[in-house]
């Protein structure tokens, strides 16, 4: 797991001086999770895109909003790191195709949360509640709209 200095301090209650850096001169550190790793890879079953409430939303509540295929594709594209590396010629068609295929196959939700580390337990609970909610899908295994 990769965590920045602030997260290490606030979430784990320690500094990362003795932990390996993700890359030289980075503030992010690699936190070992040996005992929590599965023995084999697991299939991707759902994507949660983390976001914050807008400034007009004063609630401490965490909201999970399921999105359809088109919106899921747009969300994937807008959150892709590849956007930082594109020049003025436009998006890579292969990247667009991969985002579209992923959006068709895997359900996605956008998670709105307060900008507070204190909200982490609520985020955890909201994701678990959402995962335990029945999701209809057709017999081909494709995602529902």
MODELLER restraints for C-alpha pairs under 7 A, 6 or more apart:
rsr = mdl.restraints
at = mdl.atoms
rsr.add(forms.Gaussian(group=physical.xy_distance, feature=features.Distance(at['CA:1:A'], at['CA:30:A']), mean=5.66, stdev=0.5))
rsr.add(forms.Gaussian(group=physical.xy_distance, feature=features.Distance(at['CA:1:A'], at['CA:31:A']), mean=5.13, stdev=0.5))
rsr.add(forms.Gaussian(group=physical.xy_distance, feature=features.Distance(at['CA:1:A'], at['CA:32:A']), mean=6.51, stdev=0.5))
rsr.add(forms.Gaussian(group=physical.xy_distance, feature=features.Distance(at['CA:1:A'], at['CA:33:A']), mean=6.78, stdev=0.5))
rsr.add(forms.Gaussian(group=physical.xy_distance, feature=features.Distance(at['CA:2:A'], at['CA:28:A']), mean=6.22, stdev=0.5))
rsr.add(forms.Gaussian(group=physical.xy_distance, feature=features.Distance(at['CA:2:A'], at['CA:29:A']), mean=5.55, stdev=0.5))
rsr.add(forms.Gaussian(group=physical.xy_distance, feature=features.Distance(at['CA:2:A'], at['CA:30:A']), mean=4.73, stdev=0.5))
rsr.add(forms.Gaussian(group=physical.xy_distance, feature=features.Distance(at['CA:2:A'], at['CA:31:A']), mean=6.05, stdev=0.5))
rsr.add(forms.Gaussian(group=physical.xy_distance, feature=features.Distance(at['CA:3:A'], at['CA:28:A']), mean=5.27, stdev=0.5))
rsr.add(forms.Gaussian(group=physical.xy_distance, feature=features.Distance(at['CA:3:A'], at['CA:29:A']), mean=5.49, stdev=0.5))
rsr.add(forms.Gaussian(group=physical.xy_distance, feature=features.Distance(at['CA:3:A'], at['CA:30:A']), mean=6.67, stdev=0.5))
rsr.add(forms.Gaussian(group=physical.xy_distance, feature=features.Distance(at['CA:4:A'], at['CA:27:A']), mean=5.75, stdev=0.5))
rsr.add(forms.Gaussian(group=physical.xy_distance, feature=features.Distance(at['CA:4:A'], at['CA:28:A']), mean=4.15, stdev=0.5))
rsr.add(forms.Gaussian(group=physical.xy_distance, feature=features.Distance(at['CA:4:A'], at['CA:29:A']), mean=6.24, stdev=0.5))
rsr.add(forms.Gaussian(group=physical.xy_distance, feature=features.Distance(at['CA:5:A'], at['CA:15:A']), mean=6.74, stdev=0.5))
rsr.add(forms.Gaussian(group=physical.xy_distance, feature=features.Distance(at['CA:5:A'], at['CA:16:A']), mean=6.75, stdev=0.5))
rsr.add(forms.Gaussian(group=physical.xy_distance, feature=features.Distance(at['CA:5:A'], at['CA:27:A']), mean=6.17, stdev=0.5))
rsr.add(forms.Gaussian(group=physical.xy_distance, feature=features.Distance(at['CA:5:A'], at['CA:28:A']), mean=6.45, stdev=0.5))
rsr.add(forms.Gaussian(group=physical.xy_distance, feature=features.Distance(at['CA:8:A'], at['CA:14:A']), mean=5.90, stdev=0.5))
rsr.add(forms.Gaussian(group=physical.xy_distance, feature=features.Distance(at['CA:8:A'], at['CA:15:A']), mean=5.94, stdev=0.5))
rsr.add(forms.Gaussian(group=physical.xy_distance, feature=features.Distance(at['CA:8:A'], at['CA:16:A']), mean=6.65, stdev=0.5))
rsr.add(forms.Gaussian(group=physical.xy_distance, feature=features.Distance(at['CA:9:A'], at['CA:15:A']), mean=5.56, stdev=0.5))
rsr.add(forms.Gaussian(group=physical.xy_distance, feature=features.Distance(at['CA:16:A'], at['CA:29:A']), mean=6.44, stdev=0.5))
rsr.add(forms.Gaussian(group=physical.xy_distance, feature=features.Distance(at['CA:19:A'], at['CA:29:A']), mean=5.91, stdev=0.5))
rsr.add(forms.Gaussian(group=physical.xy_distance, feature=features.Distance(at['CA:19:A'], at['CA:30:A']), mean=6.25, stdev=0.5))
rsr.add(forms.Gaussian(group=physical.xy_distance, feature=features.Distance(at['CA:19:A'], at['CA:31:A']), mean=6.82, stdev=0.5))
rsr.add(forms.Gaussian(group=physical.xy_distance, feature=features.Distance(at['CA:20:A'], at['CA:29:A']), mean=5.61, stdev=0.5))
rsr.add(forms.Gaussian(group=physical.xy_distance, feature=features.Distance(at['CA:20:A'], at['CA:30:A']), mean=5.59, stdev=0.5))
rsr.add(forms.Gaussian(group=physical.xy_distance, feature=features.Distance(at['CA:21:A'], at['CA:28:A']), mean=5.89, stdev=0.5))
rsr.add(forms.Gaussian(group=physical.xy_distance, feature=features.Distance(at['CA:21:A'], at['CA:29:A']), mean=4.37, stdev=0.5))
rsr.add(forms.Gaussian(group=physical.xy_distance, feature=features.Distance(at['CA:21:A'], at['CA:30:A']), mean=6.03, stdev=0.5))
rsr.add(forms.Gaussian(group=physical.xy_distance, feature=features.Distance(at['CA:22:A'], at['CA:28:A']), mean=5.84, stdev=0.5))
rsr.add(forms.Gaussian(group=physical.xy_distance, feature=features.Distance(at['CA:22:A'], at['CA:29:A']), mean=5.44, stdev=0.5))
rsr.add(forms.Gaussian(group=physical.xy_distance, feature=features.Distance(at['CA:22:A'], at['CA:30:A']), mean=5.92, stdev=0.5))
rsr.add(forms.Gaussian(group=physical.xy_distance, feature=features.Distance(at['CA:45:A'], at['CA:106:A']), mean=6.18, stdev=0.5))
rsr.add(forms.Gaussian(group=physical.xy_distance, feature=features.Distance(at['CA:46:A'], at['CA:106:A']), mean=5.70, stdev=0.5))
rsr.add(forms.Gaussian(group=physical.xy_distance, feature=features.Distance(at['CA:46:A'], at['CA:107:A']), mean=5.07, stdev=0.5))
rsr.add(forms.Gaussian(group=physical.xy_distance, feature=features.Distance(at['CA:46:A'], at['CA:108:A']), mean=5.72, stdev=0.5))
rsr.add(forms.Gaussian(group=physical.xy_distance, feature=features.Distance(at['CA:47:A'], at['CA:107:A']), mean=6.34, stdev=0.5))
rsr.add(forms.Gaussian(group=physical.xy_distance, feature=features.Distance(at['CA:47:A'], at['CA:108:A']), mean=4.63, stdev=0.5))
rsr.add(forms.Gaussian(group=physical.xy_distance, feature=features.Distance(at['CA:47:A'], at['CA:109:A']), mean=6.34, stdev=0.5))
rsr.add(forms.Gaussian(group=physical.xy_distance, feature=features.Distance(at['CA:48:A'], at['CA:108:A']), mean=5.87, stdev=0.5))
rsr.add(forms.Gaussian(group=physical.xy_distance, feature=features.Distance(at['CA:48:A'], at['CA:109:A']), mean=5.01, stdev=0.5))
rsr.add(forms.Gaussian(group=physical.xy_distance, feature=features.Distance(at['CA:48:A'], at['CA:110:A']), mean=5.76, stdev=0.5))
rsr.add(forms.Gaussian(group=physical.xy_distance, feature=features.Distance(at['CA:48:A'], at['CA:111:A']), mean=6.48, stdev=0.5))
rsr.add(forms.Gaussian(group=physical.xy_distance, feature=features.Distance(at['CA:49:A'], at['CA:109:A']), mean=6.31, stdev=0.5))
rsr.add(forms.Gaussian(group=physical.xy_distance, feature=features.Distance(at['CA:49:A'], at['CA:110:A']), mean=4.78, stdev=0.5))
rsr.add(forms.Gaussian(group=physical.xy_distance, feature=features.Distance(at['CA:49:A'], at['CA:111:A']), mean=5.91, stdev=0.5))
rsr.add(forms.Gaussian(group=physical.xy_distance, feature=features.Distance(at['CA:50:A'], at['CA:110:A']), mean=6.27, stdev=0.5))
rsr.add(forms.Gaussian(group=physical.xy_distance, feature=features.Distance(at['CA:50:A'], at['CA:111:A']), mean=5.07, stdev=0.5))
rsr.add(forms.Gaussian(group=physical.xy_distance, feature=features.Distance(at['CA:50:A'], at['CA:112:A']), mean=6.65, stdev=0.5))
rsr.add(forms.Gaussian(group=physical.xy_distance, feature=features.Distance(at['CA:51:A'], at['CA:111:A']), mean=5.73, stdev=0.5))
rsr.add(forms.Gaussian(group=physical.xy_distance, feature=features.Distance(at['CA:51:A'], at['CA:112:A']), mean=4.99, stdev=0.5))
rsr.add(forms.Gaussian(group=physical.xy_distance, feature=features.Distance(at['CA:51:A'], at['CA:113:A']), mean=6.36, stdev=0.5))
rsr.add(forms.Gaussian(group=physical.xy_distance, feature=features.Distance(at['CA:52:A'], at['CA:112:A']), mean=4.88, stdev=0.5))
rsr.add(forms.Gaussian(group=physical.xy_distance, feature=features.Distance(at['CA:52:A'], at['CA:113:A']), mean=4.71, stdev=0.5))
rsr.add(forms.Gaussian(group=physical.xy_distance, feature=features.Distance(at['CA:52:A'], at['CA:114:A']), mean=5.62, stdev=0.5))
rsr.add(forms.Gaussian(group=physical.xy_distance, feature=features.Distance(at['CA:52:A'], at['CA:115:A']), mean=6.13, stdev=0.5))
rsr.add(forms.Gaussian(group=physical.xy_distance, feature=features.Distance(at['CA:53:A'], at['CA:112:A']), mean=5.24, stdev=0.5))
rsr.add(forms.Gaussian(group=physical.xy_distance, feature=features.Distance(at['CA:53:A'], at['CA:113:A']), mean=5.44, stdev=0.5))
rsr.add(forms.Gaussian(group=physical.xy_distance, feature=features.Distance(at['CA:53:A'], at['CA:114:A']), mean=5.70, stdev=0.5))
rsr.add(forms.Gaussian(group=physical.xy_distance, feature=features.Distance(at['CA:60:A'], at['CA:114:A']), mean=5.59, stdev=0.5))
rsr.add(forms.Gaussian(group=physical.xy_distance, feature=features.Distance(at['CA:61:A'], at['CA:113:A']), mean=6.69, stdev=0.5))
rsr.add(forms.Gaussian(group=physical.xy_distance, feature=features.Distance(at['CA:62:A'], at['CA:112:A']), mean=5.73, stdev=0.5))
rsr.add(forms.Gaussian(group=physical.xy_distance, feature=features.Distance(at['CA:62:A'], at['CA:113:A']), mean=4.70, stdev=0.5))
rsr.add(forms.Gaussian(group=physical.xy_distance, feature=features.Distance(at['CA:62:A'], at['CA:122:A']), mean=6.48, stdev=0.5))
rsr.add(forms.Gaussian(group=physical.xy_distance, feature=features.Distance(at['CA:62:A'], at['CA:123:A']), mean=6.17, stdev=0.5))
rsr.add(forms.Gaussian(group=physical.xy_distance, feature=features.Distance(at['CA:62:A'], at['CA:126:A']), mean=6.67, stdev=0.5))
rsr.add(forms.Gaussian(group=physical.xy_distance, feature=features.Distance(at['CA:63:A'], at['CA:111:A']), mean=5.70, stdev=0.5))
rsr.add(forms.Gaussian(group=physical.xy_distance, feature=features.Distance(at['CA:63:A'], at['CA:112:A']), mean=5.05, stdev=0.5))
rsr.add(forms.Gaussian(group=physical.xy_distance, feature=features.Distance(at['CA:63:A'], at['CA:113:A']), mean=6.58, stdev=0.5))
rsr.add(forms.Gaussian(group=physical.xy_distance, feature=features.Distance(at['CA:64:A'], at['CA:109:A']), mean=6.24, stdev=0.5))
rsr.add(forms.Gaussian(group=physical.xy_distance, feature=features.Distance(at['CA:64:A'], at['CA:110:A']), mean=5.85, stdev=0.5))
rsr.add(forms.Gaussian(group=physical.xy_distance, feature=features.Distance(at['CA:64:A'], at['CA:111:A']), mean=4.59, stdev=0.5))
rsr.add(forms.Gaussian(group=physical.xy_distance, feature=features.Distance(at['CA:64:A'], at['CA:112:A']), mean=6.44, stdev=0.5))
rsr.add(forms.Gaussian(group=physical.xy_distance, feature=features.Distance(at['CA:65:A'], at['CA:109:A']), mean=5.26, stdev=0.5))
rsr.add(forms.Gaussian(group=physical.xy_distance, feature=features.Distance(at['CA:65:A'], at['CA:110:A']), mean=5.24, stdev=0.5))
rsr.add(forms.Gaussian(group=physical.xy_distance, feature=features.Distance(at['CA:65:A'], at['CA:111:A']), mean=6.39, stdev=0.5))
rsr.add(forms.Gaussian(group=physical.xy_distance, feature=features.Distance(at['CA:66:A'], at['CA:108:A']), mean=6.03, stdev=0.5))
rsr.add(forms.Gaussian(group=physical.xy_distance, feature=features.Distance(at['CA:66:A'], at['CA:109:A']), mean=4.18, stdev=0.5))
rsr.add(forms.Gaussian(group=physical.xy_distance, feature=features.Distance(at['CA:66:A'], at['CA:110:A']), mean=6.44, stdev=0.5))
rsr.add(forms.Gaussian(group=physical.xy_distance, feature=features.Distance(at['CA:67:A'], at['CA:108:A']), mean=5.93, stdev=0.5))
rsr.add(forms.Gaussian(group=physical.xy_distance, feature=features.Distance(at['CA:67:A'], at['CA:109:A']), mean=5.61, stdev=0.5))
rsr.add(forms.Gaussian(group=physical.xy_distance, feature=features.Distance(at['CA:68:A'], at['CA:145:A']), mean=4.96, stdev=0.5))
rsr.add(forms.Gaussian(group=physical.xy_distance, feature=features.Distance(at['CA:69:A'], at['CA:103:A']), mean=5.33, stdev=0.5))
rsr.add(forms.Gaussian(group=physical.xy_distance, feature=features.Distance(at['CA:69:A'], at['CA:104:A']), mean=5.67, stdev=0.5))
rsr.add(forms.Gaussian(group=physical.xy_distance, feature=features.Distance(at['CA:69:A'], at['CA:145:A']), mean=6.36, stdev=0.5))
rsr.add(forms.Gaussian(group=physical.xy_distance, feature=features.Distance(at['CA:72:A'], at['CA:103:A']), mean=5.47, stdev=0.5))
rsr.add(forms.Gaussian(group=physical.xy_distance, feature=features.Distance(at['CA:72:A'], at['CA:108:A']), mean=6.25, stdev=0.5))
rsr.add(forms.Gaussian(group=physical.xy_distance, feature=features.Distance(at['CA:73:A'], at['CA:99:A']), mean=5.63, stdev=0.5))
rsr.add(forms.Gaussian(group=physical.xy_distance, feature=features.Distance(at['CA:73:A'], at['CA:100:A']), mean=5.34, stdev=0.5))
rsr.add(forms.Gaussian(group=physical.xy_distance, feature=features.Distance(at['CA:73:A'], at['CA:103:A']), mean=5.27, stdev=0.5))
rsr.add(forms.Gaussian(group=physical.xy_distance, feature=features.Distance(at['CA:76:A'], at['CA:99:A']), mean=6.16, stdev=0.5))
rsr.add(forms.Gaussian(group=physical.xy_distance, feature=features.Distance(at['CA:77:A'], at['CA:99:A']), mean=6.69, stdev=0.5))
rsr.add(forms.Gaussian(group=physical.xy_distance, feature=features.Distance(at['CA:104:A'], at['CA:142:A']), mean=6.69, stdev=0.5))
rsr.add(forms.Gaussian(group=physical.xy_distance, feature=features.Distance(at['CA:104:A'], at['CA:143:A']), mean=6.12, stdev=0.5))
rsr.add(forms.Gaussian(group=physical.xy_distance, feature=features.Distance(at['CA:105:A'], at['CA:142:A']), mean=5.18, stdev=0.5))
rsr.add(forms.Gaussian(group=physical.xy_distance, feature=features.Distance(at['CA:105:A'], at['CA:143:A']), mean=5.31, stdev=0.5))
rsr.add(forms.Gaussian(group=physical.xy_distance, feature=features.Distance(at['CA:106:A'], at['CA:143:A']), mean=5.85, stdev=0.5))
rsr.add(forms.Gaussian(group=physical.xy_distance, feature=features.Distance(at['CA:107:A'], at['CA:143:A']), mean=5.74, stdev=0.5))
rsr.add(forms.Gaussian(group=physical.xy_distance, feature=features.Distance(at['CA:136:A'], at['CA:144:A']), mean=6.22, stdev=0.5))
rsr.add(forms.Gaussian(group=physical.xy_distance, feature=features.Distance(at['CA:137:A'], at['CA:143:A']), mean=5.57, stdev=0.5))
rsr.add(forms.Gaussian(group=physical.xy_distance, feature=features.Distance(at['CA:137:A'], at['CA:144:A']), mean=5.05, stdev=0.5))
